[in-house]
Structure formats: structure tokens, C-alpha cells
Amino acid sequence: AYLARGKLGPQELEDQALSDPHILAVADKIQVVEDDYCNSKFPALRFSKVRFDKGSNFVETGYVKALGDCDTPLSNEQVIAKFQTNAAACWNEDKRQAILEMLALSQIEGLCANALIRLIATN
């Protein structure tokens, strides 16, 4: 879905996207192969490697650590963007903003878990 749409979020995992002819056409050209080195590092580290083949020519990335691991953390902006993307299917903009504001305040005053739970649980 990412190669076809340029993003991978909850919408790309819904039934409609999983039956999208464009996504399926791209998926037909992909082969996932386990790698002994990657497996040996998992779960402490998450590595991947991508190889693009065209005839007898290929380009390979080498081993890449997953963004978001301890030594490759997401920036605050990336975390917020990921939250916004993933939470958009559940909550409207006002609710998402209220949650973000509560979490930002918790950095200063400490998180009140009960208040956060009440906010998340309300419609």
C-alpha cells in the first residue's frame, strides 16, 4: 500500500484498500524473504533490507534499522503526526487536540492517568 499510495496508515489496511487493484498490482511484484541476519537481531533490534530487481540489474539498500527503535527514535513531530494519522479514524480533531494538550501538560505537571482515561473514554 505504501508503494502504491505513498503512505501506510489505518486506511491502507481497511478492506477497500486491500482490494484496490492498484495496490494489488504493486503487491504482485513484491517478494518478502526472511533474512538470517535480521532474524538473529530480532526482537532487540528490527532491521530490514530492500532489493529492487529489474532483469539482471538490481539496487539494494543494505541493512536499515527501523525508525522508532530506541537508537532511531521518532522526533516529537513524527510522534504527533503518527498519532494524528492513527487516531483520526476514532476521534475528531477536537478530541485529538485535547489529548495532545493533556499529554503536553503532563510533561510539565506529571500525567494524571485517570483524567486521560476519562478524556479518551468520552464521546
N, C-alpha and C positions, 0 to 999 in steps of 0.2 A: 504494500500500500504506500509506503514511503516513497519508493521509486516512481510510482505512478502519480501520486498526489503531492509529493514534496513535504508531507507531514505524516506523523503517526500518532494519533490520539484516539480517544474513545470512539469517535465517529468512524474511524477507519477499521474498527473491529466489530461494527454492527453488521447485521445480516445483509443489508443493502450494499455495503461496501464489499463484503466478502463474496458477493455475486456480481460485482461490477465487471463487465467484460474487459475493460482496460486493465484493471488490477489483475484479473485472472491471466490475461495475455502476458503481462510482465512476470507474474509468478511462474508461468510455464517455462520461463527462461532461466530460472534460478535453481541452483542445486545447493543444498546445505550438506556439508560434510563435517563430521567430527574431526577434531584435531587433538592429537595426543598431548601436545604442549599446553594447549588451552585447558584440556581436561585435568591435567596434572596440577594446575594452579587454582582450579575451582574448588571450593567456593570462596577462598580467601581473596582471590583476585579474579576478575572477569575480563578475559582477553577475547579478541576476535581478529580475524584476518579475512580480507576480501580479495578475491581474484576475479578479474574480468577477462574473459577469453573471447577472441574473435579469430576464428580459423587457427592458424599456428601462432598467432601473436597473443600476448597477454600482458596485463598490468596487475601488480599485486601490491597491497598496502603494507604488508608486514604486520606484526602483532600490534594491536591497538588496545589500550586499556579502556574500559567502559567509563564514559563520563558519568560522574556521580559516585564513583568509588571514593574511599577515604583519601587517596592521594591524587584524585582528579575530581574534586568536589564541584558541584554546581555553584555558580555565583548566586547571590541573593536575587538578582533579577531573573535568572534562569529558574530558580525555585518558584518564584511568584508566577512567572509565565506558565510553568508546568501546572501549578495549582489552578490557575485561571482556566487553562485548557481542559484539565480533567474534571474540574468542579462545575464547569458550565452546563453540563448535562443534568446536574442535580439542583443547582441553586442559581437564582438570578444574580445580576451584578451587585445589587444592594447587599444581599446576603454574603456574597463572596468578599465584598469590600469590608463588611463588618467583621468577618472572621480574620481577614488580614490585619485590620486595625487592632483587634484584640490580641493577635499574636505579636504585633509590633509593640504594643503596650506591655505585654508580658516580658519582653526583653528588658524593660526598664523596671517594672514593679514585680515581676515574677508571675508565672502563669497560674490563674485560678481555673483549675480543670473543671470544676462544677459550672462556672459561668460559660466556659467554652462549650461544654456538652449541652447546656441549655440553649445556647445560640444555634448550635448545629441541629439540635432536635426540633426546633420550632419551624413552622412553615413560613 
